[in-house]
Each structure stands twice: as structure tokens, then as C-alpha cells.
């Protein structure tokens, strides 16, 4: 699969289509497991993120201390944003605004 197919309509966004940013945007709504993150990203961005891309990016975010895995209660390991991520407060609010429908559908 070519990169253009994976990133769909976000190719022109450059670094803003990076997997780590999409993951943090998804997690701004609260903890999610891997499949839920991929489903959420596809819903809000149109990007079909592959599992390998997701887990490589999550590992990098975990090394930076920006996300952490939660205790597992089965097969699914959930992740959440930590307080050490510098953009947590600002990005979390922006993610919420971006997902709310605008008046008049615009």
C-alpha cells in the first residue's frame, strides 16, 4: 500500500498528518485501546492507520513519557495521555472543539 493511500486526504498537511499527532488527538478524548484508537483516527481524519504504525508511534510516545499504558483487564491494553505531555491542556481543548458540530453544519 502506498503512503498516499494510507494518509488519504491529509497528504497536504505534512507534519500534521504524523501518526503521533493523530494518536494524541484520539487520546485527548480519554483512554483507548489500540483498535479503538485506529477506528477513532479513521473516523475523524479519514486516515487508515496500520497496526504496526500505531504501535511504533505509541512506543515512541511512551518513551517520551507522553502516553502510558493502563493496567490490562484482558487482551486489550489501553493508553492515556500523561500530564507530562506539553500540549495536553491546549490540544485536549482543541480536539474537543474540532469534533463538535458547528452551527449551520459548517
C-alpha distance (Angstrom), angle and dihedral (degrees) to the residues before:
residue distance angle dihedral
X1 . . .
X2 3.78 . .
X3 3.80 121.6 .
X4 3.82 90.5 -115.7
X5 3.81 89.6 60.4
X6 3.80 92.1 49.7
X7 3.79 96.3 48.4
X8 3.79 96.3 36.7
X9 3.78 112.7 177.3
X10 3.81 94.9 1.0
X11 3.82 97.2 74.4
X12 3.80 92.4 103.4
X13 3.79 91.6 54.3
X14 3.81 94.0 72.5
X15 3.78 111.7 -171.7
X16 3.81 91.4 10.0
X17 3.82 88.9 70.8
X18 3.80 91.4 55.7
X19 3.81 113.6 131.1
X20 3.81 93.5 -122.6
X21 3.80 91.8 56.9
X22 3.79 92.7 47.9
X23 3.82 90.3 48.9
X24 3.80 93.5 49.5
X25 3.81 90.0 47.6
X26 3.80 89.4 53.4
X27 3.80 93.1 46.8
X28 3.82 91.6 48.6
X29 3.82 86.3 81.4
X30 3.81 91.3 56.1
X31 3.81 140.7 -78.0
X32 3.81 118.7 -30.5
X33 3.79 137.9 172.2
X34 3.80 121.3 -120.1
X35 3.79 99.4 -91.7
X36 3.81 91.2 46.3
X37 3.82 89.8 51.3
X38 3.83 91.4 51.5
X39 3.82 91.4 47.0
X40 3.80 92.2 48.0
X41 3.81 92.8 48.2
X42 3.80 90.7 50.6
X43 3.82 90.3 49.8
X44 3.82 98.1 50.1
X45 3.81 100.5 32.4
X46 3.79 109.0 20.2
X47 3.82 89.9 -123.8
X48 3.82 115.4 138.3
X49 3.80 99.6 -150.1
X50 3.80 115.9 -162.0
X51 3.84 118.5 -131.6
X52 3.82 92.3 -116.7
X53 3.80 91.2 54.2
X54 3.80 91.2 47.0
X55 3.79 96.3 50.2
X56 3.83 94.2 42.9
X57 3.80 89.3 52.6
X58 3.83 92.1 44.8
X59 3.82 89.7 51.3
X60 3.81 90.2 52.6
X61 3.80 92.0 47.5
X62 3.80 89.5 48.7
X63 3.83 91.4 50.9
X64 3.81 88.9 53.1
X65 3.79 90.0 50.0
X66 3.81 93.0 -119.3
X67 3.82 96.2 117.9
X68 3.77 132.9 23.8
X69 3.76 133.9 -165.5
X70 3.76 116.6 -115.5
X71 3.79 124.7 -136.3
X72 3.78 108.9 -76.6
X73 3.77 122.5 -122.0
X74 3.78 95.9 -173.1
X75 3.78 135.6 -28.2
X76 3.80 97.6 -29.3
X77 3.78 120.9 80.7
X78 3.79 112.0 -158.1
X79 3.79 124.7 -152.5
X80 3.78 132.5 -153.7
X81 3.78 136.4 -171.3
X82 3.80 113.2 -102.7
X83 3.78 126.9 -136.5
X84 3.82 89.2 -111.4
X85 3.82 94.3 70.2
X86 3.82 103.3 106.9
X87 3.81 94.9 -143.3
X88 3.79 98.2 45.9
X89 3.80 99.6 111.8
X90 3.80 97.3 38.4
X91 3.80 96.8 39.4
X92 3.79 94.4 44.3
X93 3.80 90.7 56.2
X94 3.81 92.1 45.2
X95 3.81 91.5 50.3
X96 3.79 90.4 53.2
X97 3.81 92.4 49.7
X98 3.81 92.4 47.1
X99 3.81 92.1 55.3
X100 3.80 97.1 47.0
X101 3.81 114.9 94.7
X102 3.75 112.5 -110.7
X103 3.80 121.4 -127.6
X104 3.80 109.7 -89.0
X105 3.84 91.7 18.4
X106 3.81 93.0 -85.0
